[in-house]
Amino acid sequence: MFEVISDIKNIEIIAIGSSIRDIEWLRKTYGSGRWRKLKGFARIRFLDDGEEFDAEIHWYEAHGIGKVEMKIKELFD
């Protein structure tokens, strides 16, 4: 597990609505909404050992629901 410890920068939309591969699962798990898949860059901290890295992160987001399923795609030194 990790936590985001800075603002997320350079946010880009990767996919919207039906072009999201997991759209049915998102709706079933979190509810209906205008789902988007996004990516951005932020400073993160791993909770188990406290190490910090810059990282590219991906997540899903819908209005009224917020950010869900945040995952690390790449770490930078």
C-alpha positions in Angstrom: 0.0 0.0 0.0 1.0 3.6 -0.6 -0.2 7.1 0.0 0.1 10.2 -2.3 2.0 12.9 -0.4 2.0 15.6 -3.1 -0.3 17.1 -5.6 -0.9 15.0 -8.7 0.5 16.8 -11.7 0.2 16.5 -15.5 -3.1 14.7 -15.2 -4.3 13.2 -18.5 -7.5 11.4 -19.3 -6.8 7.9 -20.7 -10.3 6.7 -21.3 -14.0 7.8 -20.7 -17.1 5.7 -20.3 -17.6 2.7 -22.5 -13.9 2.8 -23.7 -12.9 1.8 -20.2 -12.2 -1.9 -20.2 -13.6 -2.4 -16.6 -16.6 -0.1 -16.9 -19.2 -2.7 -15.9 -17.1 -3.8 -12.9 -16.7 -0.1 -11.8 -20.5 0.5 -12.0 -21.3 -2.7 -10.2 -18.7 -2.1 -7.4 -18.9 1.7 -6.9 -22.1 2.8 -8.7 -23.0 4.6 -11.9 -21.4 7.8 -12.8 -19.4 9.5 -15.6 -16.3 7.3 -15.2 -12.9 8.3 -16.4 -9.5 6.6 -16.3 -6.7 9.1 -15.6 -3.0 9.2 -15.1 -0.7 11.7 -13.5 2.6 12.1 -11.6 3.0 12.5 -7.8 5.3 11.8 -4.9 4.3 8.7 -3.0 5.2 7.0 0.3 5.1 3.3 0.9 3.3 2.6 4.1 5.3 -0.5 5.1 8.8 1.0 5.1 8.3 4.8 4.6 10.3 5.0 1.4 9.4 7.9 -0.9 9.5 8.0 -4.7 8.2 10.0 -7.6 5.7 7.8 -9.5 3.3 7.7 -12.4 -0.1 6.6 -11.1 -3.3 5.6 -12.7 -6.8 5.6 -11.2 -10.5 5.8 -12.0 -12.7 8.7 -11.1 -16.4 9.7 -11.2 -18.2 12.8 -10.1 -19.7 12.2 -6.6 -17.6 9.1 -6.1 -14.0 10.3 -6.3 -10.7 8.5 -7.0 -10.8 4.7 -6.7 -8.4 1.9 -7.6 -5.2 4.0 -7.6 -2.2 2.0 -8.8 1.5 2.7 -9.5 2.5 2.2 -13.1 6.2 3.4 -12.8 8.6 4.5 -10.1 11.3 7.2 -10.6 14.3 7.9 -8.4 
